[in-house]
Amino acid sequence: VVEQRGNILMSGGTKSGQTTILRTLARHFEDDAHIFVIEDTPELYLEDAWDDWQPFVIATGTVPNPQSEDPLVSMKFLAPYALRMAPTRIILGETRGSESDDMVRALSSGHDGGLATIHADDPGGAITTMADFLMETGKYSVESAERRVRRAIDLVIQVYNDPHTGKKMVTEIVAINRNNEDIPVYTRREGALRLETKITDNLPRRLASRLINVLGGHLPE
């Protein structure tokens, strides 16, 4: 999905492993990818994620204001700025405000292949939370905000940090459908990762078409 430029949202709690998975997925970007990273607190350090330094990374972060709660440079400022740099891949770390509007707009209008993280307890909650952030702009109703998010996101990966063992794991991967009938691709229950549905013939048309290209134009039986 990463190689075929699907848009992926990582969902989970604090210290659940979102950044680790995001960094791992970014290794599957094309070699000549021009990557624009937007973070509040620098965590990704993609220049250290490859054996050889990735030369086409622009890493940006917010700048706090010691005299105000509002930062001098906000994620809301950096998101539209990223588009002016003509990146081939956009990464938005810790989505938590109206900058989601610019990210969603980019992912659904030609800047596909993006990655983002968000704090939520489950994939459905991740979509709802991002839609809530869009509504903060005052430009959307509940229905239109969620519809816009669903048009932009292909997969939600849910990660979890077990408080008893400290083990971090992927608990769900869900394909997002425009008609609200999301399709669980993988689930992890009681420590066993199992395939819940076939990974191509039951997926939403948009995502399935990406994978069909990988499979040479043929769906498996």
N, C-alpha and C positions, 0 to 999 in steps of 0.2 A: 504493500500500500504506500509506503514511503517512497519507494523508487518510482511508482506510478503517479506521484504527486497528489496523493490523497491528503486531506486535512484532518489532523488528529488532535484531540483534546485530551490531556492527561488530567485525571480527577483524583483527588485524595486529600488527606489531612496533612498537617504539618509534619515534616520529617518522615513521610511515608514512602519516599523513593521516587517522586516525580522527576526531580532533576537528573537522577541517575539514568532513568529510562529515556528521558528526553535526549540526554547526551549520547546514549547508545543508538537511538533512532537516527540522530543526526549523522552518524557514521555512514549511513546508507544514502546520504545525499550524493548527487553527481559530483565528480571530481572538480568540475569548474563552477560549482554553485557559488553565487554571490549571496552570502548570508548576512542578514541584518538581525541582530539580537537586541531585544528591549527587555530590561530587567529593572526591578526596583533595587534589590541588593544583588550584586554580581555573584553568581553561583556556577554558571555553566563553564566558562573558560574553555571554549571550544578549541582554542589553539593548543590545548593539552590533550584533546580527545583523539587526535590522530597521531600516528607514528611520526609523520612529517607535519610540520606546522601548516595549518590551513591558511592560505594567503588571502582568501577572499571573505574575511569575516569583519564586519563592523559591529562592535559590541558597545552598546550604550546603556546608561543607567540614569536614574533620577538624581537630582541634586537637592538636598534638603535646604530649608531656609531656617537658620537659627533663630530668627525673629518671628516666625509664623509657622502654623501647622501646614500651610500650603507650600509645597516644594518650589524652589526656584525653577527647576526643570522637572516637569511631570511626565508620567507615562502618556497622558492625554496629548501632550505636545510631541512626544517622540514617535507615537504611532503614525500620524500623517507625515511626519518628517521622513520616516522610513520609506514611504512610497515614492518620495521624490528622489531617493537614491537608486531607484530601479533595481531592487534586489530580485533574485530568483527564488529565494527562500526567506521567510520571515518567522522568527521565533519570539513569542511573547510569553515571558515568564511571569507567573503569579497574576493572572487576570483578576482584577478586583474593582473595576470602575468603568467609567464611560469610555475609556480607551478601547473597550471591547467593540464599540460601534465601528471604529476605524478598522480594527482587525477583521471583523466579520465582513465589512464592506470589501476589504482587500481580498479575502479568501473566496468570495463569491463573484469576483469581477476580474478574473485573470491572474491573480497572484496566488494560485493554488500551490499545494505542497507545503503548507505552513504547519507549525506546531505551537501549541499553547498549553499552559497549565492553569488549573483553577481549583479552589478548595470546595469540595462537595463530598457527600457521603455515598453517593451512587451516581451512575451515569445519567439517569433522569434528572436528578438534582443538579448535575453539572449543566445540563441544557437550560433548566429553569433559572439557575443562578446567572448564567451568562445573559439570558433574556432580561432578567431584572436589571443588569448593568446597562443594557441598551435602553431600557425604559427611563433610566436616570437622565438621559439626554432630553426627555420630554417630546421626542419625535415619534414614539411608537405606542400603540396599544399593547395589551398583554398578548393578544393573538398575533399581531404583526411582528412583535419582537421575537417570539418563539419561532415563527415561520422563517424569519430572516436567519436566525441561528441555525436552524435545521437545513437551510439551503447551503450553509457554509461548511458545516462539520460532517465528515464521513464516519469517523470512528471516535468513540470515547473509551479510553483505557482507564479502568479504576484500579488504584493501588491502595495498599493497606499496610500499616505497621502494627503487628501484633504486640499489644502492650505487655503481655506475659512473657513472650520469648524474644521480643525485639526483632523478629524476623519480618522482612519486608517482602511483599508479594503482589503479583497481579491477581486480583480477585474476579474481574470481569472485563471482557471486551465486547462492546455493543456497537453494531452498525446502526447509524442514525438514518431514519426514514422521514421523508417530508410529511407523510400522513400520520405521524405520531405512533405508527406501529413499528417500534424499534425492534431489531433482531439481535438477540444475544448470540455472539459467535463463540466465545469461550466463557466458561465459568469455572471457578475453583471452589470446591466444597470439601471440607474436612481434609485439606492437604493434597487432594488429588485434582490435577488439571485435566479436564475432559472436554472433548468436542461436543457441543450441545446441538449444533445444527451443521449441515453441510456449508462449507465456507463460500460457495459461489452461487449455486442455483437458487438459494433462498434469500440472497442479499438484495438490498435495494438496487434498482436498475443502474443508478449512477455509479455506485461502488463496484457492482458486478462487472460493468463494462470496463472499468480500469483493470480488473483482474483477468478478464477475458483476453486482453491484449497480452498479458504475461503468459497465458496458457495457449497462445497461438490461435486465438479465435474460437476455441472449442471448450465448452463446459464439460467437466467430468460427469460420468453417470452417477 
